[in-house]
Amino acid sequence: MASDAVKAGASSRESLELLYHISRELASALELRTVLERVLKLSLENVEGISGSLIVLDNKGRALDSIIVYKNKVIEETNLQLKFTLDQGLAGWVFSQREAALVRDTSQDPRWQRTPRTGEKAEPPKSTVSAPLLVRDELVGVITLTHPEPGFFNDDTLALVQAIADQAAFAVLNARLYAESQRRTQVLGALVESAASISASLQLDEVLKRILKQTTKAMEVEAVSLALVEPDGKNLAFRAATGGSGKKVEGVKIKMGQGIAGWVANEGKGVVVQEAQDDPRFYPEVDAATGYETEAVACAPIRADEKVIGVLEALNPVSGAFASDALLVLEGIGNLAGTAIQHTQLFQQVEVARKRYLELFEDSVDPILITDCEGKIQEANRQAEILLGFDEETLHQMDVHHFHQADWKALGKDLSNLGPDKSVSYESVLHSDGNETNVEMYVRQAEVDGYDVLQWIMRDITERKNLDNLREDLASMIYHDLRSPLANVVSGLDVLEMMLAADEDPTIRSVLDIAMRSTERVQRLATSLLDTSRMEAGQSIGNPEPTAATDLVQAALEAVLPGAEARQVKLEGAVAKNLPKVLADAEMIRRVMINLLENAIKYSQEDQTVTLGAKRHGDEVEFWVQDQGRGIPKEEQERIFEKFARVQIGATGNTKGLGLGLAYCKLAVEGHGGRIWVESEPGEGAKFIFTLQTA
């Protein structure tokens, strides 16, 4: 009994020494492959095994790496054996059960047995032992050792292997974590290098070349291809590729969802396919067209603004299989590629727009200046150089305010009336090369190369000014030359009316009435011309007095009634009851109403109705003239109140008159302290509205 105790103590001492020796050996290495080789060789040496394997698992239980040693030599290319062992071998049983296993005779244990292939000799029986590598309930690996002699391993061997596995588990875990950190560092380094390289250009072709180069380097593959989604969203077009058949790939198109690349583009997620030819998504037509044989594929989407714009493919890794983090690397480069491609596309769009703008800028028939917000000239087109009499270089030293007086009321204090969608215009006189030119300045704010600038378009209005002066002279001449003879005509008609007896021929009376109404209309025109000139000169209106709104409306309706009857247009009055009196020059406001009524009648059809109404609105009385005619376009509703403005309404464009009536109405109403405007939609008539203060 004492002898057995001594033997047991010696055995325990040897085991402790062995574990200490193994622990010291393993602690001296951090490289995963080195640690695996040392663990396996030390284990085989101490149990007198001939061959063995060690499979390393990641934190999700997936096979990460492995090593096989046979007769003290490391066997390379273990991927297929690794897959088979985990799927069907003894290591797979240990992996699922998380407990060690002893197989004294492999020919008698179903956990080891497998059916031999046709023509393959049956495997001779062996003795084998396998144990899990556990660290705090996390399975980090499985070690399996074999001996060609059945029954060679026993329970003591099993206990020793489990003890070695427990001791080695920490070393394997540390080596795995170290390898993962090293790989992450490499991945980050590759992504940083890729980011710097890919974003170093804004030319699309150059960016695509850089993406392919960085992908080839980071993924260590034979070939890389890049396809972009076409504008119709239905096809992928390969824009760039490397490898022996790269040029043949460029230009090839596949449908969305077709092939692995089409599937990735359609689904928006990456994939790694180690056996491409066996994958049902594989599309062999591209290989057939290019003569390239695809074995393994890693494919990731290229995104921009969360939208898939293309795919990036890496083909046939040099090592024979993609690493576990291959997709992570490829997706990282794909994200960088999406941003870079989007930037190049935006840059190209900006360049095209800039080129187009410069073409329009130079080819414009109007002189254009581009200045900073202080007015210093930065750009000038050819027309501006001709008009101002200076070359571009000289103009760059000058200020736009040197040539004209800016209208700060129109521009606003600190250019407050300008904005990205707001522009202003005003008339000014341009002083250049000793000459003066009447111009209309159109000023707008814009952004060029990230800076706010002002665009000044100078439109020569000399001819228009000359025409306006001619019209002014003509109007003045009409008034002064008509005044005396018209007074004589009016006096003569008054005398004739008194001379006619009540029972005279009604035809003569009718002719006389027509002559008197026509004369009265000419008088109103002449008086309106005079009043317009006076009010434009800043003179006050005639004699405002408290006047009944009903009287004004009635007088205006009576004045235009004959003209309305002649065109078979109905007239209506719509005056609210108990209206207060308004402070007005009765004759001027009557002419305002008559002008608005005559315009409404002129643009009305037979049996349509024109209404003149009035109602109280606070401290004002609001008058309106409503017709059922063709209406006035929105863009013309402000211009119609300008002097000499004649608006084309309808397709015929037969707008008659001098364009003075509405200008007079605006001046007369505003001279009374009121407002005038129009509300209209094409085809729905027009409603002219003006207000007067209550007395």
Secondary structure by P-SEA (a helix, b strand, c coil): caaaaaaaaaaaaaaaaaaaaaaaaaaacccaaaaaaaaaaaaaaaaccccbbbbbbccccccccccccccccccccaaaaaaaaaaccaaaaaaaacbbbbbcccccccccbbbbccccccccbbbbbbbbbcccccccbbbbbbbcccccccaaaaaaaaaaaaaaaaaaaaaaaaaaaaaaaaaaaaaaaaaaaaaccccaaaaaaaaaaaaaaaacccbbbbbbbccccccccccccccccccccccccccccccaaaaaaaacbbbbbccccccccccaaaaaaccccccbbbbbbbbccccccbbbbbccccccccccaaaaaaaaaaaaaaaaaaaaaaaaaaaaaaaaaaaaaaaccbbbbbbccccccccccaaaaaaacccaaaaaaccccccccccccccccccccccccbbbbbbbbbbccccccbbbbbbbbbbcccbbbbbbbbbbaaaaaaaaaaaaaaaaaaaaaaaaaaaaaaaaaaaaaaaccccccaaaaaaaaaaaaaaaaaaaaaaaaaaaaaaaacccccccccccaaaaaaaaaaaaaaaaaaacbbbbbbbbccccccccaaaaaaaaaaaaaaaaaaaccccbbbbbbccccccbbbbbccccccccccccccccccccbbbbccccccccccccaaaaaaaaaaaaccccccccccccbbbbbbbbbcc
